[in-house]
Amino acid sequence: MKDTWLCVGVYVCLLALLQNQAFAEEQEKFEVSVEELGHTFASAFLQPLPQPFDKTPADYGMAYRDVEFRTRDGLTLRGWLVEENADKVVIMTHFGYRANRFGYQLKHQPAGSMPYDQEIEFPKVARRLADAGYAVLMYDLRNHGESDKTELGVGTGGHGERFDVIAAVEFVAADQATQGKPIGLLSYCYGANTSFFAMQEDQSVFQSNDVRAMVALQPLSNGDYLKSLGVSDEVYAAAAKLYQERSGGYPLRADIEHAAKATAVPTRLVQARKDPNTNLAFVAELFENIPTEKEMYWLEEPTHRFDGYNWFAENPRDMLDWFDAHMSN
């Protein structure tokens, strides 16, 4: 019974914190230690939630085919290649953890732990791109959706996933339907981290395969997200320790701004100004470090971080203008 109440206590503390409530009182009530609470947070970041999807691009009026491709470290990634006969290709990399290539569905979130109350459907964004003359590769990052799991089976904040973006670019460049076509990157949050780390890993992949532009929306490290929730230094330290141990040595606070120094393509960085879960100083530093042509685009209306993930489905013009300007022959 004690173990049961301990699990309940950790869960209640986590929910209270996610809802910006006073979690310290709940922690004391259920006698949850700092280490246990830190481990709960670390596990939430490390373990991508399995998210099925019951729709395909065909449900949104788009032609597609199922595809799969291999990463340099031996995993098979799976996805959809949408409207493959278009003259230009955009690779969409999803935001991870609570999502897959389809998006974020409320019915597949654990009861009582939904951080957002709306659906996010990335095929709606793909449809905007397809209508503008783009093919779209939508794929699942490792440990998500239908793609392979790693041996550890954990998310690494974009570090290990860097090989997934590299594999996606190499797939598009080699596939019979898309080879020789200019490529753009549409990278969301976790996926944006991954794209920056991928270019830090191997710039030549992007330079030699005609990758011309990136729209990177709301990159964010797990460490900064956790700090935005107001946890104590002790809880943060416990979470960071376990995260590094279980991720194979990667830090909770990923140095994305340093990776941005290796950005190899013109980049439009998009950020909701009122996003409560990010550090705007981090966003400013990351933007400053991008060495290529760049623009900063602030979303003024959204007040929830996840609102940004839905933005281009309803407001595609800025995204399309950036890709059109850099990918038109």
N, C-alpha and C positions, 0 to 999 in steps of 0.2 A: 504493500500500500504506500509506503514511503516513497518508493521509486515512482509510482504512478503520480503521486502529488508533486514530486520533483519535476517530472516531465510537464505536468500541467502548469506548474509555476514558471518554468522557463518559457513555455509557450505564451502564457499570459503576459509575462514581462516583455517578450518580443513584440506582441501585438500592441501593448500599451505604448511602447516606444515608437513603433511604426505609425501610430495614430497621434503622436506628439503628446501623449499623456505622461503623468508623473510615474515613471516605471520604478523609481527607487522604492516607493511604498509597496508595490506589488512584489518586488524582489525580496523585501524584508518579510512580507506576509508568508511567502512560500519558502523562505529560507534557501533561496537560490544563491549560490556563491558567485563571486566575480568571475571565477574561471569557468563555471558552468554557463553563465550568461554569455561570456566571450566565445565559448565553443559553439553556442547556439547560433550566434551571428556568423561565425566563420563557416559553419556548416551550411547556412543559408546561401552564402556566396559560392561555396565549393560545389554544391550539389544542384546541377540544373534540373528543374522540374520536368518530368516527361510530359510533353504536350502533344497530343494527337491533333490531327486536323481532318475535318470531314467535308472540306470543299477543295476544289482545284481551280486553276485559272479558267477552265472551261465554264465554271459557274459564273464567271465574270465576263463571258463572251470573248475569251482569248484562246487562240490555238497554242498548244504546248506539247512538249514531249518530256517524259521522265529521263533524267540523265544521271550518270554517276562518274566520278573521277577520283584519282588517287592523289594523296599528298606525299610529299617527300619522305615523311616518316611512316608511311605505310598504311594510312587509314583510307577508307572509301567514304567519300562524301556524296550525298544524294540530293537531287533537287529537280527543278523544272526549268526548261529553256522555253521561254515564251516568245511567240511571234518571231521565230528564228530567221525568217527571210528579210527582216528589216536591214537597213544599211549600216546601222550603228548598234552597239550593245552596251547596256548598263548592267553591272554586277551589283546586286543588292545583298548586303550582309546585315543580318538581323541583330537585334539588341541582346539576345541571349537570356539565360536564366529563366525568365518567365515567358519566353517566346520561342518560336521556330520560324522557318521560312514563311509560313502562313501568317503568323502574327501572334496575338494575345487574345485568348478566348475566355470569357468569364466562367463558363461552365467547366473549364478544366483547371481552375484555380482551387487550391485547398480551401475548404470551408472556413470562413472567418479570417482569412489572411490575404484578401485581395487588396493590393495597393492602389487599384484603379477601378473605376466603375463603368468603363466603356470598352467596347470591342476595338481592337486594332487589327485591321485586315490589310496586310501588305499587298495582296492582289489589287486592291483599289489604287495603290500607288503605281503598281506595274501597268495597270490599265491606262493611267495618265501618260506614262512613258510610251506605251504601245501606240496610243492614239497620236502621239507626237513623232512617230517614226522610229522608235527604238525597239530592238529585241531586249529581253531582260532575262538574266540568269538569276534565279532565286534558289538558294541552297541552304541546307542546314549546317551550321557549325558542328564540329566534333562534339560528342556528348549531348547533342540536341536532335530532336526530330528523328529522322530516319537515318542519319549519318552514324558512322561507327563510333564506338566509345573507345577512349584511351584505356590503358591498363589501370590507371588510377581512377578514371571515370569522373574527373573533377574539372570544373572551370578554372581557368588561370588568368582571368581578367584581360585576355588578349595576347598574352605572351606565347603560350603554346599554340594558340589558334592562328598565329601569324602564318603558319604553313597552309592554312585553309584558304586564305586570300590569295597567296601565291599560286596554289593549285587551281583556284577558280580562274585566275588570269591565264594560266598556261592552258587550261581546258578550252576556254573561249578562243584563244589564239590558234589552237590546233584543230578544233572541231570543224568538220567539213562545211557545216552551214554558216559558221561565223568567222572562220580564219580570214585574216587580212582586213577585218573591219575595225574601225576605231573603237576603243573601250573607255567607258566611264565607270567610276565607282560611286555607289550610293551606300554610305556606311553609317549605321545607326549605333550610337552609344558604345556598347561593348564591341560592336562591329567596327566602329570608328577607331577605337583603341587598336583592334586587330589590324586594321589597314595601316596605321602608323607604324606598328611594330613590324609588319610585313615589309614595308619599304626600308626600314632600318636593317632588316635581315638581308634583303637582296634588292637593291635599287634597280639592277640590270633587268630584272623580270619586267618591270613596269616601263622602263625606257626602251626595251627592245621589242615589246609587244604592242606598241602604239596605244598605251594607256594615256589618255589626254587630259582627264579632269577628274576631280573628286568633289563630291558634296558630303561633308562629314558633319553629322548632326549629334551634338551633345556628348562628346567623349567624356568619360568620367571613370576615375579609379574606384575600386571597391573601398579603399581606405577613406577617400574623401566622402563617399556616400555615407559610410558608417559614422564619420565624425559629424556629418550634417544632422544626424539624428540625436546628437547631444549626449552620447555615451561618455562615461568617465574615462580618464586616461588608463585606469586599471583594466576596465573591460576591453578597451581598444587594444591594449598590450596583449591580453589573453587571446583575443580574436586573431591578432596579427601573428602570434606565435604558432597557433594551431594551423592557421591558413598556410603559413610557409612550410610547416612540417608536412601537411597533407597534399600540397600542390606540387611537390617535387622541388621545392626551394624558391618558388616565386613569391615576391612580396605582396602584401595586401595593398599597399600604396604603390601602384605601378607608376613608373616615371614616364608617363606618356608625353609630357612636354619635351623631354630630352629626345625621345624617339621622333618627335615632329621635326627635328632638325634634318632628318633624312628624307623628308617629303619630296617626292620626285615629280609631282604633277601639280598643275594649278588647282588650288583648293578653295572652296567656299565653306567656311566654318559657320555652322548654324547653332544658335543657342537661345533658349527661352530666358529672357532677362530675369523673370521672377521665379525661375526654377528653384525650389527650396532645398534641393538636394545636391547642389553643386557649389563650388567655390569659384566665383567669377574672376578672382585673381589668377587662379589656375588656367581658366579659359583664356585670359588675356596673355599670360606667359606662353601658352601653347601657340596661340596665334602669332605672337611675336617671333617665335622660333621657326615658323614655317618659312623656308628660304625661297620658295617659288612664288609665282604670281598668286595673290590671295585676296580674299575679301571676307569681311565679317558681316554676318547677317543676323541681327537680333530680332527674335520673336517677342513682340511687346505684349501680346494679349494673353498667352497661356499662363496659368498660375499653378499648374501641376506638371511635373516633369513629363509624365506620359502624354500630356497634350501635344508635346512636340513630336512624338512618334506618329501621331495622326495628322500632323500639319500638312504634309505634302499630298495627302489624299484629297483634301479640300482646297488646298492652296498651292498648286503645282507650279505656278508661273516662275517663281524665282529659281527653283530647281531646274526647270526646263531652259530658262534663259542662260544659266551657267553652262549646262551641257551643250546647248545649241551654239553658244559662242565659241566653244573650244573643240567641238567634235564635228562641225560642218566642214566638208571638204571645199 
